Amino acid sequence: MSERDDLPEDTTGASDDASVPPEDRPSDEEAWREIVENYGDRPALEEEPVSRGLFEKKIDIVEPVEEPDSYEDMWRDDDEGYVPPPPPPLPKPTPARLLAWIGVLGAPVAVLVLIVVTQITDRHFSSWVIGALVAAFLGGFVYLLMTMPSEPREPWDDGARV
């Protein structure tokens, strides 16, 4: 017994595309045309004559149009415009914190300057200068880490200010 005998027979009468020889199959265009023709009832449209009055209507009244302001006038400062208040002054750091920031930011810049000077002039600096700059960087970095607050000011404070 073959697998084809196990399958139920098609009771709709539709033909299996695999059993139809390729030359007997309708082309795609014919298949679409058949689908469109058998889609359903088409509504009957009545043709209405187009009124000639729609195209012959004339407008005789023309109102003068006010020209917009020039581009320069749009951006001029008005006395009534919003002027934001001056920003608050920057907070002053303590001397120890300022020294730490100078060590963290200034030491790498000084090392780069020494490298450029060494390349240009062939003058070598002693190792204690480089060691002092490295120590200033590390000391400033450690001080800033140690003096950071360990918890936020408020539990839900994400730093945004309105």
C-alpha positions in Angstrom: 0.0 0.0 0.0 1.4 3.4 -0.9 1.4 6.6 1.0 -1.0 8.1 -1.5 -3.6 5.4 -0.7 -3.5 6.4 3.0 -4.5 10.0 2.3 -8.2 10.9 2.3 -9.7 11.8 -1.1 -10.4 15.4 -1.9 -14.2 15.7 -2.0 -14.2 19.3 -3.3 -13.3 18.3 -6.8 -10.3 20.6 -6.9 -7.5 19.3 -9.0 -4.0 18.7 -7.5 -1.5 21.1 -9.2 1.1 18.4 -9.1 -1.1 16.1 -11.3 -1.8 18.7 -13.9 0.9 18.8 -16.7 2.8 22.1 -16.8 1.5 23.0 -20.3 -2.1 22.7 -19.2 -1.7 25.1 -16.2 -3.0 28.6 -16.7 -0.4 31.4 -16.7 -0.2 33.8 -13.8 -1.9 36.5 -15.7 -4.8 34.3 -16.6 -5.1 33.1 -13.0 -5.2 36.7 -11.7 -7.7 37.7 -14.3 -9.9 34.8 -13.2 -9.6 35.8 -9.6 -10.6 39.4 -10.3 -13.6 38.3 -12.5 -14.9 36.0 -9.8 -14.3 38.2 -6.8 -17.8 39.4 -6.2 -20.6 41.7 -7.3 -19.4 44.9 -8.7 -21.4 48.0 -7.9 -23.2 49.8 -10.7 -22.0 53.4 -10.9 -24.1 56.0 -12.5 -22.3 58.5 -14.6 -23.2 62.0 -13.6 -22.6 64.9 -15.9 -19.9 67.3 -14.8 -21.2 70.8 -14.1 -19.5 73.3 -16.4 -20.1 76.0 -13.7 -17.3 74.6 -11.6 -14.7 75.4 -14.1 -16.0 78.7 -15.3 -16.3 80.3 -11.9 -14.1 83.4 -11.6 -12.9 85.3 -8.6 -12.7 89.1 -9.1 -12.0 90.2 -5.6 -8.3 90.2 -4.6 -7.4 91.3 -1.1 -3.9 92.7 -0.5 -1.7 90.4 1.4 0.4 91.7 4.3 4.1 90.9 3.9 5.7 89.1 6.7 8.4 90.7 8.9 11.9 90.7 7.5 14.3 88.0 8.8 16.3 90.6 10.9 13.1 91.8 12.6 12.3 88.3 13.8 15.5 88.0 15.9 15.7 91.4 17.4 15.7 91.7 21.2 12.4 93.0 22.5 12.2 94.7 25.9 9.2 92.5 26.7 11.1 89.2 26.0 12.2 86.8 28.6 15.6 87.4 30.2 16.9 84.5 32.3 18.4 85.4 35.7 22.1 85.3 36.0 23.5 81.9 36.9 24.7 81.4 40.5 28.5 81.6 41.1 30.5 78.4 40.9 31.3 76.9 44.3 34.8 77.5 45.6 36.7 74.3 46.4 38.7 73.9 49.6 42.5 74.3 49.1 43.1 70.5 49.7 40.5 69.6 47.0 41.9 72.2 44.6 45.4 70.8 45.1 44.1 67.2 44.4 42.4 68.3 41.2 45.6 70.1 40.1 47.5 66.8 40.7 45.0 64.7 38.9 44.6 67.0 35.8 47.9 68.8 35.9 50.4 66.0 36.3 49.5 64.1 33.0 49.7 67.4 31.2 53.1 68.2 32.7 54.4 64.7 31.7 53.3 65.3 28.1 55.0 68.7 28.1 58.2 67.1 29.5 58.1 64.4 26.8 57.7 67.0 24.0 60.6 69.1 25.5 62.8 66.0 25.7 62.1 65.1 22.1 62.8 68.7 20.9 65.9 69.6 22.9 67.4 66.2 23.7 67.5 67.2 27.3 66.7 64.5 29.8 65.0 65.1 33.1 65.9 63.3 36.3 63.7 60.5 37.4 62.6 62.3 40.6 60.7 64.9 38.4 58.7 62.1 36.7 58.3 60.3 40.1 57.0 63.5 41.7 54.4 64.0 38.9 53.3 60.4 39.2 53.0 60.8 43.0 51.0 64.0 42.6 48.6 62.2 40.2 48.1 59.2 42.5 47.9 61.3 45.7 45.3 63.6 44.2 43.3 60.7 42.8 43.3 58.8 46.1 42.3 62.0 48.0 39.4 62.6 45.7 38.2 59.0 46.1 38.5 59.1 49.8 36.6 62.3 50.2 33.7 61.3 47.9 30.3 60.9 49.7 29.5 57.3 50.1 25.8 57.6 49.8 23.5 59.9 47.7 22.0 63.0 49.2 18.5 61.7 48.8 17.6 58.1 48.1 15.8 58.9 44.8 18.1 61.8 43.7 19.4 61.1 40.2 21.1 64.5 39.9 18.6 66.2 37.6 17.5 69.7 38.5 14.6 71.6 37.1 
